[in-house]
Amino acid sequence: MNRARPEPGGGAADAGGAALPGGGGPRPRPPRAGATPPGLLARVRAGGVAALHRLADIVVPPLCLACRAPLADHDSLCADCWRQVDFIRPPLCERLGIPLPFDAGPGAISAAAAADPPAYDRARAVARYEGAMRQLVHGFKYHDRQDARHLLGRWLQGAGTELLSDADLLLPVPLYRLRLLSRRFNQSAELARELSRLTGVPCDPFVLQRTRRTPRQVGLTREQRRLNVRGAFKVAADRVGMVDGANVVLVEDVITTGATVEACARALRRAGAARVDVLALAMVTNPLHLPA
């Protein structure tokens, strides 16, 4: 009886050249005639992407997001503007997020937080509301400078690391509907959406509602600001279930006296929020120097 002789690799080969079970493993198949090598395809794709980036830089050249000086890359600041951003670093008051003069250990709070505890649990901000940060906030808020959102989102993510680690929901501070129509967008909602994209924490701009139009806070004293927004927010009736028992992070552009986020936090507490934290781009750290 004739038996098939084994191939040199130890196993019999099928008609297509692949080894049959029993030893030797599959033989490499020769490339099809006319096929493009995978490495060449990858290089062609990479070259095409690089060319598109160079073309985009010609059409929209990278500029400093604050002063508009030419830069090598997008979504950044020039060296002079970087030096103007006064980032808020530890040691911080655990509740208000304001800088402390010395490190008093974990959980330390400021005299202001001890004398008048806020309705929210913790607040954190990227930088003081001055210099280049003030320019960035004003451009984003009043001139629809959406080109800054990626940098601002990354800054928020870094400043809010501890708040975001177990957050269930991101909520922007809402605008009154008529002001939203006139401005066309809510800067806090845009920041919350960008932060949600970066972190994966869900964002819903319709949970909190502003129930009445309030005068602008600019130029008001601390007490006037508090009275101005008292009772001006509520949780939408069809979204109370999202807030009840949830760890919520309020997203705001600037914390001045904290009156607005305080009013929002009270509304969220009434709806059953387990924790309410506040994350902002900028903060007025000296209450005696309210912005004009």
N, C-alpha and C positions, 0 to 999 in steps of 0.2 A: 504494500500500500504506500503510495507516494505521499509524503508529508511536505508541507510548505516549509521552506528553509527560513529560519529567523533572520530578520534584518540585523545589521551589525550592531544596532543599539540595544538588542535584546528582545525586541517585540516585533510582531508582524505588522506590516504597514497596510493601510487601506488604500483604496484606489486614488484618493486625493492626496496621499503623502503623509497624513497624520498617523501617528502610532496608535495601534489598537491597545486596549487594556492588557497589561501583562508585562510592561517594562519599557524603558527607554524614553518615555515622555514624548510629547508632540514635536515634530520637526518644524522649524520655521518655514512658513510659506514664502515664496518669493513675491515681491510686490507686483501688482498687476501692471501691465504695460501702460504707460502714460499716467500713472498715479502720481500725485504730488506728495513728496515726503512731508510727514506731519510737522517736523521742525521748521520747514520752509513756510508752511501755512501760518504757524505761530508768529514767525518773524514778519511776515507780510501784514498780519493783523496788527501787531504792535507798531509797525511803521505807519500804518494807516491812522491809528489812534493818535500817535505822536504828531502826525501832520495836521490832523483836525485840531489838536490843542494849539499848535503854532498858529494856525489860521484864526482860531478864536481869539488868541492873544493879540493878533493884528487888528481884528474887528473891535474887540473890547479889551484894551490893554489893561493889565493889572495895575491898580492904583491903591494907595493907602485909603482905608475906609473912613478915616477921620479927616485928613488934610488934602487928600487926592494927589499926593506926590507919587511919581512913578515907582513901581516896585517890580521885583522879579517874579513874584507869585501872587495869585488872587487870595482873597479872604484873609487879609492880614493888615498890619499897621507898619508904618515906617518906624525907624529907631527912635526918632524924636517923640512920636505919639505914644509908643510903648512906654517910654519913660514917664509920660504924663498920667498913665493909668495907675492909680494907687490901689492895688489889690488888697482886699481885706484878708488878713492871715491870722491864725491863732497866735496868742490866746484870745478866745472870744467868750462873751457871755453866752451861756448855753441857751437861754431863752430868747434874747433880743438879737443875738448875732453881732453885737457891737464889739469893737476891740477892747481888750482889758489892758491896763498898764503893766501887769505882770501875770505870770502863770500861777494860778491858785489851785491847779489840779483839775481832774475831770469833774464835769458838772458844775463848775463855778458859775455864779450869776453876778450880774452887776447890781449896784445899789438901786438903779432905776427899775430893774426887773423885780427886785425884792419889795420895793415900795409900791409898785403898781403892776402886778403880774398881768401879762397879756392874755387874751382869750385863746390865742394860738399856742402851740407847744414850743416850736423853735422857728427862728427866722435865720436865713443865711443870704448873703449878697456877694456878688462878685467883687465890687470895688466901691470906693467912695464916689459920690455924685459930684464930680468935679473934673476939670481938665478934659482930656480926650474922651473919657467915659461919658461926660455930659454931652459932648458933641455927637457921639454915637447914638445915645438915647434920643436926643432931639431929632437927629436925622431919620432915625427909624420911626419915631412916633409921629412927627409932624410933616415929614417930607417923603414918606413911603420909601425909605432907603432899604429895600429888601435885599440888596447885595450884602448887607452886614449880618444877615440872619444866621449863616453857618458859623461864623466866628462867635457870635453872641450865644448861640446854642451850645457850642463846645465849652464856653466859659461857664454857662449855667450848669452844665453837666458836672464840671469839675468842682464848682462851689457847693453843689448840692449832693455830693456823693453819699453822705450819711443819711440825708433825707430821702433819697431815691432808692436806697438799697432794699427797702420793703414797702415802698409806696404802692397803693392800689389804683390811684387815680390822680391825673393832673387836671387842675381846673384853673383856667385863666380868670382874672378879675374882669367882670363884664362891663361893657359900656351901656349906657341907656340907648335904646333903639334909635332915637332921632340923632344922637351924636354918632352912632355907628353908621347911619346912612350918610351923614355929612362927611365923615372921615373915610368911609368906604372899607375900613378894616379896623380890627381891634389888635393893637400891637401886642398885648398880653396873650391873646389867642394865638398869634403867629409864633411867639416864643414858645408857648406850650406845645404847639404842633411840632416844631423843630426838636424840642426836647424829647417828645414822644418818639419821634423818628430815630433819635440817637439811642434811647434807652429801652424802648419797647413798652414803657408804662403807658396804659391807655389814656387818652385825652378826650374830654367831652366839653366843648365850649357852651353847651346849653343847659348844664346842671344848675349853675348859679345865674340868677336873673337880677337885673337892676330894676327896682319897681317904680322909681320916680327919677325925674331929671334933677340933678343937683348942680348948683353953681360950681365952677372950677375951684379947686382947692388952692391954686396959686395966690399968694398974698394973704391968706387967712392964717390966724394964729392956731396954735395947737388945739385949744378948746373949740374954736370956731370950726375947725376941720372935723372934730369929733361929732359936733352937733349936726354938721352939714350932711354927714353920711349915716347918721344913726337910723336904723330901721330901713335903709335903702336897698337891702338885698334879701333875697329869699331863694330857697331851693325849689326848682320846678316840681310841681306835684307828681308828674309822671316819672321823676328821676330820684325820688326820695330813697327808693330801694337801693340805688347805686351808692348812696352816701352812708346809709345806716351800717355801722360797724366797720367802715372802711378807713384806711390810712390815706389821707388826702394831702396833696401838696398844691398850695395856691401859687400860681405864677403871676408875677407883677413886674413892671419895668423899674419903678423906683419906690422905695420905702422912705418917706419923709418923716412924718410923725408916727406912722403906723395906723392912722385912724381908719383908712379904707380897708386894709387887710384885717384889722380888728373887727370891723362891722361884718365883713365876709365870714370870718371865723365864727362869729356868734351865730350867724344863720346856719352854718354847717353843723355847729354843735346842737342846735335845736333839731336838726334833721337826723341826729344820731351818729355823727362822725366819731370814730374811735380816737383819731388823732388828726390834728390840723397843723401842718407846717407851712412855712412861707419861703419861697425862693424868688429872689429878685436880681436884676442886673446891677442895680446901684442902690446905695443907702446914704442918707444924710446922717452921719455919725455924731454930729454936734447939733443938738436940738435948738441951740440958740441961733444957728445959722440956717434958717429955712430958706429955700430957693425963692427968688422973686419971680 
